Amino acid sequence: MKFEVLNFGPVVINDVLIRIGRYKRCLTKKDMDVVMDLFREKTSLGRLKLDRVGFMNSVFGMQLQDEYLQYLKNKDNHVWDRLILAYANGELPAQGKTSKKWGSDFVKIYFPLLVDNTHWISVCVNFVLRTVEVFDCCGRNYEKEVEAFAVTIPQIMKEIHTEAYGENLQLTPYSIIHVPVSCGLNRSKSDCGVYAIKYIECHFLNLPLDLLNDGNIRQARQKIAIDLWKAASNPAFFI
């Protein structure tokens, strides 16, 4: 039997489908990023009515956390890294360039965040409500880990919008909200990535998060894998 290589855009996803589809397999950054790419592609094709919603890849959160540490060293004279500004201006992620600015074009962005290199959570930054919402299947407090976004994003918004809106942009940190989820989840210790993905999906579809539980997380894995397989088999994506 001939082995079929499945591509989603420039990315070979055979290994992604195996990890996502198999129960009790931890997800990697590549897995999370491919799903974010899928959300962006579905939006660009009009299959998701989310024209004012952006999806960042997993590296974005890590880059902004690193940038925050540099910002703390010299708040008054900090020069923002060009890659961070590229995200804010819609020039990144490269595989999903939108040219849409935070705040004026996008009202919110979603991204997965890897904590301590072992546990996936997801984050929604709302530029209108000025909030950073945190979704974690274990219900832990991650204020320290997401403080970087609450503090730096208002500063970045000023950087990209001063010419259009002047100097009177609010620089106070965004409010951090830990969104309540059901108790006793992720007993497998390997489904946090799947929960993080599905929490993002439930949130942008305005569905209750308590739809997800350990009893159906395996089916959720299979649904993600099937959606990716269908997209990889459909020439409408990444044409």
C-alpha positions as CSV (number, residue, x, y, z in Angstrom):
1,M,0.0,0.0,0.0
2,K,1.4,3.4,-1.0
3,F,2.0,5.9,1.8
4,E,0.2,9.1,1.1
5,V,1.9,12.3,2.3
6,L,-0.7,14.8,3.6
7,N,0.1,18.5,3.4
8,F,-1.8,21.3,5.0
9,G,-0.2,24.3,3.2
10,P,3.6,23.7,3.4
11,V,3.3,21.5,6.5
12,V,3.3,17.7,6.3
13,I,0.7,16.6,8.8
14,N,0.8,12.8,8.9
15,D,2.5,12.9,12.3
16,V,0.1,15.5,13.5
17,L,-3.0,13.4,12.7
18,I,-1.5,10.4,14.5
19,R,-0.7,12.4,17.7
20,I,-4.1,14.2,17.8
21,G,-6.1,11.1,16.8
22,R,-4.5,8.8,19.3
23,Y,-5.8,8.8,22.9
24,K,-3.3,9.8,25.6
25,R,-0.8,11.4,23.3
26,C,0.5,14.9,24.3
27,L,0.3,17.5,21.6
28,T,3.3,19.4,20.3
29,K,3.7,23.0,19.2
30,K,3.4,21.8,15.6
31,D,0.1,20.2,16.3
32,M,-1.3,23.3,18.0
33,D,0.0,25.6,15.2
34,V,-1.6,23.4,12.5
35,V,-5.0,23.8,14.2
36,M,-4.6,27.6,14.5
37,D,-3.7,27.6,10.7
38,L,-7.0,25.6,10.1
39,F,-9.0,28.2,12.0
40,R,-7.4,31.0,10.0
41,E,-8.0,29.2,6.7
42,K,-11.6,28.5,7.5
43,T,-12.1,32.2,8.4
44,S,-10.5,33.4,5.1
45,L,-12.7,31.0,3.2
46,G,-15.8,32.3,5.0
47,R,-16.5,29.0,6.7
48,L,-16.1,30.7,10.0
49,K,-17.7,34.1,10.3
50,L,-14.8,35.5,12.3
51,D,-13.5,38.4,10.2
52,R,-12.5,40.4,13.2
53,V,-10.9,37.5,15.1
54,G,-7.2,36.6,14.8
55,F,-5.4,33.4,15.6
56,M,-1.7,33.4,16.6
57,N,0.6,30.4,16.7
58,S,2.2,29.0,19.8
59,V,5.5,30.8,19.3
60,F,3.8,34.2,19.6
61,G,3.1,33.8,23.3
62,M,6.6,32.8,24.1
63,Q,8.0,35.7,22.0
64,L,5.9,38.2,23.8
65,Q,6.8,36.8,27.2
66,D,10.5,37.2,26.3
67,E,9.8,40.7,25.0
68,Y,8.1,41.5,28.4
69,L,11.3,40.7,30.2
70,Q,13.2,43.1,28.0
71,Y,10.6,45.8,28.5
72,L,10.9,45.6,32.3
73,K,14.6,46.5,32.0
74,N,13.9,49.8,30.4
75,K,10.2,50.7,30.3
76,D,10.6,54.3,29.2
77,N,12.9,53.7,26.3
78,H,12.0,50.2,25.2
79,V,12.1,49.6,21.5
80,W,9.6,46.9,20.4
81,D,11.0,44.0,18.4
82,R,10.0,44.1,14.8
83,L,8.5,40.6,15.0
84,I,6.2,41.6,17.8
85,L,5.0,44.6,15.7
86,A,4.6,42.4,12.7
87,Y,2.1,40.3,14.7
88,A,0.2,43.4,15.7
89,N,0.1,44.7,12.1
90,G,-1.1,41.4,10.7
91,E,2.1,40.5,9.0
92,L,2.7,37.3,11.1
93,P,2.1,34.4,11.4
94,A,3.7,34.1,8.0
95,Q,1.4,31.2,7.1
96,G,-1.7,33.2,7.5
97,K,-0.8,36.8,6.9
98,T,-3.9,38.9,7.2
99,S,-2.6,42.5,7.1
100,K,-5.2,43.2,9.8
101,K,-4.2,45.4,12.8
102,W,-5.0,44.6,16.4
103,G,-7.8,46.8,17.7
104,S,-8.9,48.5,14.4
105,D,-9.4,45.3,12.3
106,F,-9.2,42.5,14.9
107,V,-11.3,42.9,18.1
108,K,-9.7,39.8,19.7
109,I,-7.0,37.2,19.2
110,Y,-6.6,33.6,20.4
111,F,-3.5,31.6,20.9
112,P,-2.3,28.5,22.7
113,L,0.4,28.9,25.4
114,L,2.8,26.2,26.7
115,V,3.4,26.6,30.4
116,D,6.6,25.2,31.9
117,N,7.1,23.3,28.7
118,T,4.6,20.7,29.9
119,H,1.1,22.0,30.0
120,W,-1.1,23.7,27.3
121,I,-3.5,26.5,28.2
122,S,-5.3,28.9,25.8
123,V,-5.6,32.7,25.9
124,C,-8.1,35.2,24.4
125,V,-7.0,38.9,24.3
126,N,-10.0,41.2,23.8
127,F,-8.9,44.7,22.6
128,V,-12.4,46.2,23.1
129,L,-13.1,44.8,26.6
130,R,-9.3,45.2,27.5
131,T,-9.2,41.6,29.0
132,V,-6.9,38.6,28.9
133,E,-9.0,35.5,29.3
134,V,-7.3,32.3,30.4
135,F,-8.6,28.8,29.7
136,D,-7.1,25.9,31.6
137,C,-8.6,22.4,31.9
138,C,-6.9,22.0,35.3
139,G,-8.4,25.3,36.6
140,R,-5.1,26.6,37.9
141,N,-4.1,30.3,38.3
142,Y,-1.7,31.5,35.7
143,E,-1.7,35.2,36.4
144,K,2.1,35.3,36.5
145,E,2.4,33.6,33.1
146,V,0.0,35.9,31.3
147,E,0.9,39.1,33.0
148,A,3.2,39.8,30.0
149,F,0.2,40.0,27.7
150,A,-1.9,42.2,30.1
151,V,1.0,44.7,30.4
152,T,2.6,44.8,27.0
153,I,-0.4,44.7,24.7
154,P,-1.7,48.2,25.7
155,Q,1.9,49.5,25.0
156,I,2.0,47.7,21.6
157,M,-1.4,49.1,20.7
158,K,-0.1,52.6,21.4
159,E,2.9,51.9,19.2
160,I,0.8,50.9,16.2
161,H,-2.1,53.3,16.6
162,T,-0.6,56.6,17.8
163,E,-0.4,58.0,14.2
164,A,-4.1,57.4,13.7
165,Y,-5.5,58.0,17.2
166,G,-2.9,60.3,18.8
167,E,-1.3,59.9,22.2
168,N,-4.5,59.4,24.3
169,L,-4.5,55.6,24.3
170,Q,-4.9,53.8,27.6
171,L,-1.7,52.2,28.8
172,T,-3.1,50.6,32.0
173,P,-2.8,46.8,32.0
174,Y,-5.7,44.7,30.7
175,S,-7.7,42.7,33.3
176,I,-6.8,39.0,33.7
177,I,-9.8,36.7,33.8
178,H,-9.5,33.0,34.6
179,V,-12.5,31.5,32.9
180,P,-14.2,28.8,35.1
181,V,-14.2,25.2,33.7
182,S,-15.5,21.9,35.0
183,C,-13.6,20.2,37.8
184,G,-11.6,17.0,37.6
185,L,-10.6,17.2,33.9
186,N,-7.5,15.9,32.2
187,R,-7.0,12.8,34.4
188,S,-5.0,11.3,31.6
189,K,-2.4,14.1,32.0
190,S,-2.1,14.2,28.2
191,D,-5.2,15.9,26.9
192,C,-4.5,19.5,27.9
193,G,-3.6,20.5,24.3
194,V,-6.9,19.1,23.1
195,Y,-8.8,21.0,25.8
196,A,-6.9,24.2,24.9
197,I,-7.9,23.9,21.2
198,K,-11.5,23.1,22.0
199,Y,-11.8,25.9,24.6
200,I,-10.8,28.3,21.9
201,E,-13.4,26.8,19.5
202,C,-16.2,26.8,22.1
203,H,-15.4,30.4,23.0
204,F,-15.5,31.9,19.5
205,L,-18.6,29.9,18.8
206,N,-20.2,31.1,22.0
207,L,-20.7,27.5,23.3
208,P,-20.5,26.6,27.0
209,L,-17.1,25.2,28.0
210,D,-18.7,22.5,30.2
211,L,-19.6,20.7,27.0
212,L,-16.1,19.3,27.2
213,N,-15.1,16.6,29.7
214,D,-13.0,13.5,30.0
215,G,-15.9,11.4,28.8
216,N,-15.9,13.0,25.3
217,I,-12.3,14.3,24.9
218,R,-11.3,11.3,22.9
219,Q,-14.1,12.1,20.4
220,A,-12.9,15.7,20.4
221,R,-9.5,14.5,19.4
222,Q,-10.9,12.4,16.6
223,K,-13.0,15.4,15.3
224,I,-10.0,17.6,15.2
225,A,-8.0,15.0,13.3
226,I,-10.9,14.4,10.8
227,D,-11.2,18.2,10.2
228,L,-7.5,18.4,9.5
229,W,-7.6,15.4,7.2
230,K,-10.5,16.8,5.2
231,A,-8.8,20.2,4.9
232,A,-5.5,18.5,3.7
233,S,-7.6,16.7,1.1
234,N,-9.4,19.8,-0.1
235,P,-7.8,21.9,-2.8
236,A,-9.8,25.0,-1.6
237,F,-7.4,25.3,1.3
238,F,-4.1,27.2,0.7
239,I,-4.7,27.6,-3.0
